[in-house]
Each structure stands twice: as C-alpha cells, then as structure tokens.
Amino acid sequence: MSTTVEIKGELELYLKQLIDAGLYNNVAEAVRDSIRHLMKEYDTKEIAVILYKMEKISLAKAAEIAGVSSIEMKKILVEKGINPRLGAESAEKLRKDYLTLKGEVN
C-alpha cells in the first residue's frame, strides 16, 4: 500500500534537519520510523478489538494485529463482552459466499 502525505511548516523543517544530520536517508524513512514509534504508544490488542467490533476486520486479522493466536483473540473478545463471529450467520449467507467465491455472484 502506498500513501502520499503532504508535510509542511515545522514538521517539514524538522524532517529536513533529521535527514541533514544523517539520522535518516530520506523523508519516507523518517516518516516510517515515526509511525513505528507512534504505534508503540497504542495497545494493538485494543485497536484490534475496536476494528473487530466495528466489523472492519475478521477474527484472523484481529489476531494478526494484536500479535496473538486466533484462540487467544477469541478469549480477549469474550473478556470484552464481544461474541466472536465464527462463520456464516445463515445457510443463505453461506450459499451466497460460496457462489461469490466461485465467481457466480458479484
């Protein structure tokens, strides 16, 4: 995934100083490192729970984000009062999913 970000003002100057000082080779490297440091400030398990609860990600993706197994992620969700979604909610949904995978439904 590629993202374009416009950085101006003080932040742009600060990034230039970091590069000029030889701490980073380029802006992209400095920004990536900044984001890595920022993510250390957040609880990835909590992020995974929020995204899962919003139905933006699957159980497997939540486990990946949280850095735990799927079994452990299920336990975390239950502890937070969230029932894990464990497959198709109905036979009709399962049939539609199957047909979609086969390429028969858009």
DSSP file (Angstrom, degrees, kcal/mol; ACC not computed):
  #  RESIDUE AA STRUCTURE BP1 BP2  ACC     N-H-->O    O-->H-N    N-H-->O    O-->H-N    TCO  KAPPA ALPHA  PHI   PSI    X-CA   Y-CA   Z-CA
    1    1 A M              0   0    0      0, 0.0     2,-0.4     0, 0.0     0, 0.0   0.000 360.0 360.0 360.0 132.6    0.0    0.0    0.0
    2    2 A S        -     0   0    0      2,-0.0     2,-0.4     0, 0.0     0, 0.0  -0.940 360.0-173.2-115.1 134.7    1.3    3.4   -0.9
    3    3 A T        -     0   0    0     -2,-0.4     2,-0.5     2,-0.0     0, 0.0  -0.984  13.9-146.4-129.0 137.7    0.2    6.6    0.7
    4    4 A T        -     0   0    0     -2,-0.4     2,-0.4     2,-0.0    -2,-0.0  -0.894  18.7-176.7-104.6 131.5    1.0   10.2   -0.2
    5    5 A V        -     0   0    0     -2,-0.5     2,-0.6     2,-0.0    -2,-0.0  -0.988  18.9-143.2-129.6 135.5    1.3   12.7    2.7
    6    6 A E        -     0   0    0     -2,-0.4     2,-0.5     2,-0.0    -2,-0.0  -0.878  19.4-172.4 -99.3 123.1    1.9   16.4    2.4
    7    7 A I        +     0   0    0     -2,-0.6     2,-0.3     4,-0.1    -2,-0.0  -0.968  12.4 163.6-120.3 124.8    4.1   17.7    5.2
    8    8 A K    >>  +     0   0    0     -2,-0.5     3,-0.9     4,-0.1     4,-0.6  -0.803  38.9  11.0-131.4 170.9    4.7   21.5    5.6
    9    9 A G  H 3> S-     0   0    0     -2,-0.3     4,-2.2     1,-0.2     5,-0.2  -0.290 120.5  -2.4  68.8-139.2    5.9   24.0    8.1
   10   10 A E  H 3> S+     0   0    0      1,-0.2     4,-2.7     2,-0.2    -1,-0.2   0.863 133.6  53.3 -59.1 -40.3    7.7   23.0   11.2
   11   11 A L  H <> S+     0   0    0     -3,-0.9     4,-2.5     2,-0.2    -1,-0.2   0.906 108.7  49.7 -64.1 -40.6    7.3   19.3   10.6
   12   12 A E  H  X S+     0   0    0     -4,-0.6     4,-2.2     2,-0.2    -2,-0.2   0.924 112.7  47.5 -62.4 -44.4    8.9   19.6    7.1
   13   13 A L  H  X S+     0   0    0     -4,-2.2     4,-2.2     2,-0.2    -2,-0.2   0.907 111.3  50.8 -62.9 -43.1   11.8   21.6    8.6
   14   14 A Y  H  X S+     0   0    0     -4,-2.7     4,-2.1     2,-0.2    -2,-0.2   0.915 110.0  49.4 -63.0 -43.8   12.2   19.0   11.4
   15   15 A L  H  X S+     0   0    0     -4,-2.5     4,-2.1     1,-0.2    -1,-0.2   0.912 109.9  51.7 -61.6 -42.1   12.3   16.2    8.9
   16   16 A K  H  X S+     0   0    0     -4,-2.2     4,-3.0     1,-0.2    -1,-0.2   0.896 108.8  51.3 -61.5 -40.4   14.9   18.0    6.8
   17   17 A Q  H  X S+     0   0    0     -4,-2.2     4,-2.0     2,-0.2    -1,-0.2   0.897 108.5  51.2 -64.3 -40.3   17.1   18.5    9.9
   18   18 A L  H  <>S+     0   0    0     -4,-2.1     5,-2.1     2,-0.2     6,-0.8   0.897 114.3  43.8 -63.1 -40.1   16.9   14.8   10.7
   19   19 A I  H ><5S+     0   0    0     -4,-2.1     3,-1.6     4,-0.2    -2,-0.2   0.924 112.4  51.5 -70.7 -45.2   18.0   13.9    7.2
   20   20 A D  H 3<5S+     0   0    0     -4,-3.0    -2,-0.2     1,-0.3    -1,-0.2   0.831 106.5  55.7 -60.7 -32.5   20.7   16.6    7.1
   21   21 A A  T 3<5S-     0   0    0     -4,-2.0    -1,-0.3    -5,-0.2    -2,-0.2   0.531 117.5-115.9 -78.2  -5.4   22.1   15.3   10.4
   22   22 A G  T < 5S+     0   0    0     -3,-1.6    -3,-0.2     2,-0.3    -2,-0.1   0.597  82.5 121.8  83.9  10.2   22.4   11.8    8.8
   23   23 A L  S   <S+     0   0    0     -5,-2.1     2,-0.3    -6,-0.2    -4,-0.2   0.797  81.4  20.1 -75.9 -27.2   19.8   10.2   11.0
   24   24 A Y        -     0   0    0     -6,-0.8    -2,-0.3    -9,-0.1    -1,-0.2  -0.972  66.1-139.4-138.4 152.8   17.7    9.2    8.0
   25   25 A N  S    S-     0   0    0     -2,-0.3     2,-0.3     1,-0.2    -1,-0.1   0.781  83.5  -8.1 -80.9 -28.7   18.4    8.8    4.3
   26   26 A N  S  > S-     0   0    0      1,-0.1     4,-1.8    -8,-0.0    -1,-0.2  -0.955  74.7 -92.8-160.0 173.5   15.1   10.3    3.2
   27   27 A V  H  > S+     0   0    0     -2,-0.3     4,-2.8     1,-0.2     5,-0.2   0.900 118.8  56.0 -63.5 -43.2   11.7   11.6    4.3
   28   28 A A  H  > S+     0   0    0      1,-0.2     4,-2.6     2,-0.2    -1,-0.2   0.907 107.6  49.1 -58.5 -42.8   10.0    8.3    3.7
   29   29 A E  H  > S+     0   0    0      1,-0.2     4,-2.2     2,-0.2    -1,-0.2   0.914 112.5  48.0 -62.7 -43.3   12.4    6.5    6.0
   30   30 A A  H  X S+     0   0    0     -4,-1.8     4,-2.1     2,-0.2    -2,-0.2   0.899 112.6  48.2 -64.9 -41.7   11.9    9.1    8.7
   31   31 A V  H  X S+     0   0    0     -4,-2.8     4,-2.4     2,-0.2    -2,-0.2   0.919 110.4  51.1 -67.0 -43.5    8.1    9.0    8.5
   32   32 A R  H  X S+     0   0    0     -4,-2.6     4,-2.2    -5,-0.2    -2,-0.2   0.925 111.7  47.7 -58.8 -44.1    8.0    5.2    8.6
   33   33 A D  H  X S+     0   0    0     -4,-2.2     4,-2.2     1,-0.2    -1,-0.2   0.886 109.9  53.2 -65.0 -37.8   10.2    5.3   11.7
   34   34 A S  H  X S+     0   0    0     -4,-2.1     4,-2.4     1,-0.2    -1,-0.2   0.910 109.2  48.5 -61.9 -42.6    8.0    7.9   13.3
   35   35 A I  H  X S+     0   0    0     -4,-2.4     4,-2.6     2,-0.2    -2,-0.2   0.898 108.5  53.8 -66.6 -39.8    4.9    5.8   12.7
   36   36 A R  H  X S+     0   0    0     -4,-2.2     4,-1.1     1,-0.2    -1,-0.2   0.925 111.4  45.9 -58.6 -43.8    6.6    2.7   14.2
   37   37 A H  H  X S+     0   0    0     -4,-2.2     4,-0.5     1,-0.2     3,-0.3   0.897 111.5  52.1 -66.0 -39.8    7.4    4.8   17.3
   38   38 A L  H >< S+     0   0    0     -4,-2.4     3,-1.6     1,-0.2     4,-0.4   0.912 105.0  55.2 -61.4 -43.6    3.8    6.1   17.4
   39   39 A M  H >< S+     0   0    0     -4,-2.6     3,-1.2     1,-0.3    -1,-0.2   0.779  96.6  65.2 -64.1 -26.3    2.3    2.6   17.2
   40   40 A K  H 3< S+     0   0    0     -4,-1.1    -1,-0.3    -3,-0.3    -2,-0.2   0.748  95.4  60.2 -65.6 -22.1    4.3    1.6   20.3
   41   41 A E  T << S+     0   0    0     -3,-1.6     2,-0.3    -4,-0.5    -1,-0.2   0.655  98.7  70.5 -78.8 -16.2    2.2    4.2   22.2
   42   42 A Y  S <  S-     0   0    0     -3,-1.2     2,-0.9    -4,-0.4     3,-0.1  -0.743  85.9-118.2-105.9 150.9   -1.0    2.3   21.4
   43   43 A D     >  -     0   0    0     -2,-0.3     4,-2.1     1,-0.2     3,-0.4  -0.774  21.4-160.3 -85.1 108.5   -2.3   -1.0   22.6
   44   44 A T  H  > S+     0   0    0     -2,-0.9     4,-2.3     1,-0.2    -1,-0.2   0.797  89.7  58.3 -64.3 -27.5   -2.5   -3.1   19.5
   45   45 A K  H  > S+     0   0    0     21,-0.2     4,-2.3     2,-0.2    -1,-0.2   0.914 106.9  47.6 -65.9 -41.0   -4.9   -5.5   21.2
   46   46 A E  H  > S+     0   0    0     -3,-0.4     4,-2.5     2,-0.2    -2,-0.2   0.897 110.6  51.5 -67.3 -39.6   -7.3   -2.7   21.9
   47   47 A I  H  X S+     0   0    0     -4,-2.1     4,-2.5     1,-0.2     5,-0.2   0.928 110.5  49.5 -60.3 -44.7   -7.0   -1.5   18.3
   48   48 A A  H  X S+     0   0    0     -4,-2.3     4,-2.4     1,-0.2    -2,-0.2   0.905 110.6  49.8 -61.6 -42.7   -7.8   -5.0   17.1
   49   49 A V  H  X S+     0   0    0     -4,-2.3     4,-2.9     2,-0.2    -1,-0.2   0.927 111.4  48.7 -62.4 -45.7  -10.9   -5.2   19.4
   50   50 A I  H  X S+     0   0    0     -4,-2.5     4,-1.9     1,-0.2    -2,-0.2   0.938 113.8  45.2 -61.3 -48.1  -12.2   -1.9   18.2
   51   51 A L  H  <>S+     0   0    0     -4,-2.5     5,-2.6     1,-0.2     6,-0.7   0.886 114.5  49.1 -64.4 -38.5  -11.8   -2.7   14.5
   52   52 A Y  H ><5S+     0   0    0     -4,-2.4     3,-1.7    -5,-0.2    -2,-0.2   0.927 109.7  51.1 -65.8 -44.5  -13.3   -6.2   15.0
   53   53 A K  H 3<5S+     0   0    0     -4,-2.9    -1,-0.2     1,-0.3    -2,-0.2   0.850 108.0  52.8 -61.7 -34.3  -16.3   -4.7   16.9
   54   54 A M  T 3<5S-     0   0    0     -4,-1.9    -1,-0.3    -5,-0.2    -2,-0.2   0.460 114.3-122.5 -78.6  -1.1  -16.9   -2.3   14.1
   55   55 A E  T < 5S+     0   0    0     -3,-1.7    -3,-0.2    -5,-0.1    -2,-0.1   0.811  77.9 124.3  61.0  33.7  -16.9   -5.3   11.7
   56   56 A K  S   <S+     0   0    0     -5,-2.6     2,-0.3    -6,-0.2    -4,-0.2   0.654  71.4  30.4 -91.9 -19.6  -14.0   -3.8    9.7
   57   57 A I  S    S-     0   0    0     -6,-0.7    -2,-0.1    -9,-0.1    -1,-0.1  -0.928  79.4-113.5-138.1 161.4  -11.8   -6.9   10.1
   58   58 A S     >  -     0   0    0     -2,-0.3     4,-2.4     1,-0.1     5,-0.2  -0.322  37.0-103.2 -84.5 171.7  -12.0  -10.6   10.6
   59   59 A L  H  > S+     0   0    0     26,-0.3     4,-2.4     2,-0.2     5,-0.2   0.911 123.4  51.8 -60.7 -43.4  -11.1  -12.6   13.6
   60   60 A A  H  > S+     0   0    0      1,-0.2     4,-2.1     2,-0.2    -1,-0.2   0.906 110.8  47.0 -62.3 -41.7   -7.9  -13.8   11.9
   61   61 A K  H  > S+     0   0    0      2,-0.2     4,-2.7     1,-0.2    -1,-0.2   0.888 110.3  53.1 -67.8 -38.6   -6.9  -10.2   11.0
   62   62 A A  H  X S+     0   0    0     -4,-2.4     4,-2.5     2,-0.2    -2,-0.2   0.921 109.5  49.0 -60.5 -43.8   -7.7   -9.0   14.6
   63   63 A A  H  X>S+     0   0    0     -4,-2.4     5,-2.2     1,-0.2     4,-1.3   0.906 110.9  50.6 -62.5 -41.6   -5.4  -11.8   15.9
   64   64 A E  H  <5S+     0   0    0     -4,-2.1     3,-0.3     2,-0.2    -2,-0.2   0.934 112.1  46.1 -62.0 -47.1   -2.7  -10.7   13.5
   65   65 A I  H  <5S+     0   0    0     -4,-2.7    -2,-0.2     1,-0.2    -1,-0.2   0.904 115.4  46.8 -61.7 -42.4   -2.9   -7.0   14.5
   66   66 A A  H  <5S-     0   0    0     -4,-2.5    -1,-0.2    -5,-0.2   -21,-0.2   0.665 108.6-125.7 -75.7 -16.7   -2.9   -7.9   18.2
   67   67 A G  T  <5S+     0   0    0     -4,-1.3     2,-0.3    -3,-0.3    -3,-0.2   0.831  71.9 109.5  74.9  32.3    0.0  -10.3   17.8
   68   68 A V  S   <S-     0   0    0     -5,-2.2    -1,-0.3    -6,-0.2    -2,-0.1  -0.816  73.6 -89.0-130.9 170.9   -1.8  -13.3   19.3
   69   69 A S     >  -     0   0    0     -2,-0.3     4,-2.4     1,-0.1     5,-0.2  -0.318  39.9-109.3 -73.9 164.3   -3.3  -16.6   18.1
   70   70 A S  H  > S+     0   0    0      2,-0.2     4,-2.2     1,-0.2     5,-0.1   0.880 121.3  53.3 -61.4 -37.7   -6.9  -16.8   16.9
   71   71 A I  H  > S+     0   0    0      2,-0.2     4,-1.8     1,-0.2    -1,-0.2   0.927 110.2  46.3 -63.6 -44.9   -7.7  -18.7   20.1
   72   72 A E  H  > S+     0   0    0      1,-0.2     4,-2.3     2,-0.2    -2,-0.2   0.883 110.2  54.2 -65.0 -37.8   -6.2  -16.0   22.3
   73   73 A M  H  X S+     0   0    0     -4,-2.4     4,-2.5     1,-0.2    -1,-0.2   0.901 105.5  53.0 -63.9 -40.0   -8.1  -13.3   20.3
   74   74 A K  H  X S+     0   0    0     -4,-2.2     4,-2.5     1,-0.2    -1,-0.2   0.919 109.2  49.8 -58.9 -43.3  -11.4  -15.1   20.9
   75   75 A K  H  X S+     0   0    0     -4,-1.8     4,-2.5     1,-0.2    -2,-0.2   0.913 109.9  50.4 -62.3 -43.1  -10.6  -15.1   24.6
   76   76 A I  H  X S+     0   0    0     -4,-2.3     4,-1.4     2,-0.2    -2,-0.2   0.924 111.0  48.9 -61.1 -45.0   -9.8  -11.3   24.5
   77   77 A L  H  <>S+     0   0    0     -4,-2.5     5,-3.0     1,-0.2     3,-0.3   0.922 111.2  48.9 -61.6 -45.3  -13.1  -10.6   22.7
   78   78 A V  H ><5S+     0   0    0     -4,-2.5     3,-1.8     1,-0.2    -1,-0.2   0.908 108.2  54.4 -61.9 -42.0  -15.1  -12.6   25.2
   79   79 A E  H 3<5S+     0   0    0     -4,-2.5    -1,-0.2     1,-0.3    -2,-0.2   0.821 108.4  50.1 -60.3 -30.6  -13.4  -10.8   28.1
   80   80 A K  T 3<5S-     0   0    0     -4,-1.4    -1,-0.3    -3,-0.3    -2,-0.2   0.383 123.6-107.1 -88.2   3.2  -14.5   -7.5   26.4
   81   81 A G  T < 5S+     0   0    0     -3,-1.8     2,-0.5     1,-0.3    -3,-0.2   0.722  77.5 133.1  79.7  21.9  -18.1   -8.8   26.1
   82   82 A I      < -     0   0    0     -5,-3.0    -1,-0.3    -6,-0.2    -2,-0.2  -0.924  52.6-138.0-109.7 125.1  -17.9   -9.3   22.4
   83   83 A N        -     0   0    0     -2,-0.5     2,-0.0    -3,-0.1    -9,-0.0  -0.703  27.7-120.6 -80.3 121.6  -19.2  -12.5   20.9
   84   84 A P        -     0   0    0      0, 0.0     2,-0.7     0, 0.0    -1,-0.1  -0.354  18.1-125.1 -62.1 138.0  -16.8  -13.7   18.2
   85   85 A R        -     0   0    0      1,-0.1   -26,-0.3    -2,-0.0     3,-0.1  -0.769  29.9-175.6 -82.5 118.8  -18.3  -14.1   14.7
   86   86 A L        -     0   0    0     -2,-0.7     2,-0.3     1,-0.1    -1,-0.1  -0.258  49.5 -52.6-116.9  46.1  -17.5  -17.6   13.7
   87   87 A G  S    S-     0   0    0      7,-0.0    -1,-0.1     2,-0.0     7,-0.0  -0.767  96.1  -1.8 123.7-167.4  -18.7  -18.0   10.2
   88   88 A A        -     0   0    0     -2,-0.3    -2,-0.1     1,-0.1     3,-0.1  -0.304  51.0-144.1 -63.5 140.1  -21.8  -17.5    8.2
   89   89 A E  S    S+     0   0    0      1,-0.1     2,-0.3    -4,-0.0    -1,-0.1   0.686  80.3   8.6 -78.6 -18.8  -24.8  -16.3   10.1
   90   90 A S  S  > S-     0   0    0      1,-0.1     4,-2.3     0, 0.0     5,-0.1  -0.974  75.8-106.4-154.8 165.2  -27.2  -18.3    8.0
   91   91 A A  H  > S+     0   0    0     -2,-0.3     4,-2.4     1,-0.2     5,-0.1   0.878 120.5  53.8 -62.2 -37.5  -27.4  -21.0    5.3
   92   92 A E  H  > S+     0   0    0      2,-0.2     4,-2.5     1,-0.2    -1,-0.2   0.913 108.7  47.8 -64.8 -42.8  -28.3  -18.3    2.8
   93   93 A K  H  > S+     0   0    0      2,-0.2     4,-2.6     1,-0.2    -1,-0.2   0.908 111.6  51.0 -63.4 -41.6  -25.3  -16.2    3.6
   94   94 A L  H  X S+     0   0    0     -4,-2.3     4,-2.3     2,-0.2    -2,-0.2   0.911 110.3  49.3 -61.4 -43.1  -23.1  -19.3    3.4
   95   95 A R  H  X S+     0   0    0     -4,-2.4     4,-2.5     2,-0.2    -2,-0.2   0.912 111.7  48.5 -63.0 -43.9  -24.6  -20.1    0.0
   96   96 A K  H  X S+     0   0    0     -4,-2.5     4,-2.5     2,-0.2    -2,-0.2   0.910 111.2  50.0 -63.6 -42.3  -24.0  -16.5   -1.3
   97   97 A D  H  X S+     0   0    0     -4,-2.6     4,-2.4     2,-0.2    -1,-0.2   0.913 111.0  50.0 -61.2 -42.5  -20.4  -16.5    0.0
   98   98 A Y  H  X S+     0   0    0     -4,-2.3     4,-1.9     2,-0.2    -2,-0.2   0.932 111.9  46.8 -61.6 -47.4  -19.8  -19.8   -1.8
   99   99 A L  H  X>S+     0   0    0     -4,-2.5     5,-2.7     1,-0.2     6,-0.8   0.871 110.7  53.2 -64.8 -36.7  -21.3  -18.5   -5.1
  100  100 A T  H ><5S+     0   0    0     -4,-2.5     3,-0.9     4,-0.2    -1,-0.2   0.929 108.7  49.2 -62.5 -45.3  -19.2  -15.4   -4.7
  101  101 A L  H 3<5S+     0   0    0     -4,-2.4    -2,-0.2     1,-0.3    -1,-0.2   0.858 109.5  52.0 -62.8 -35.2  -16.0  -17.4   -4.3
  102  102 A K  H 3<5S-     0   0    0     -4,-1.9    -1,-0.3    -5,-0.2    -2,-0.2   0.639 117.3-117.0 -74.9 -13.3  -16.9  -19.5   -7.3
  103  103 A G  T <<5S+     0   0    0     -3,-0.9    -3,-0.2    -4,-0.7    -2,-0.1   0.648  84.3 116.2  87.2  16.6  -17.4  -16.2   -9.3
  104  104 A E  S   <S+     0   0    0     -5,-2.7     2,-0.4    -6,-0.2    -4,-0.2   0.587  73.4  41.9 -93.0 -11.8  -21.1  -16.8  -10.0
  105  105 A V              0   0    0     -6,-0.8    -2,-0.2    -9,-0.1    -1,-0.1  -0.991 360.0 360.0-134.9 142.1  -22.3  -13.7   -8.0
  106  106 A N              0   0    0     -2,-0.4    -1,-0.1    -3,-0.1    -6,-0.0   0.433 360.0 360.0 -92.9 360.0  -20.8  -10.2   -7.8
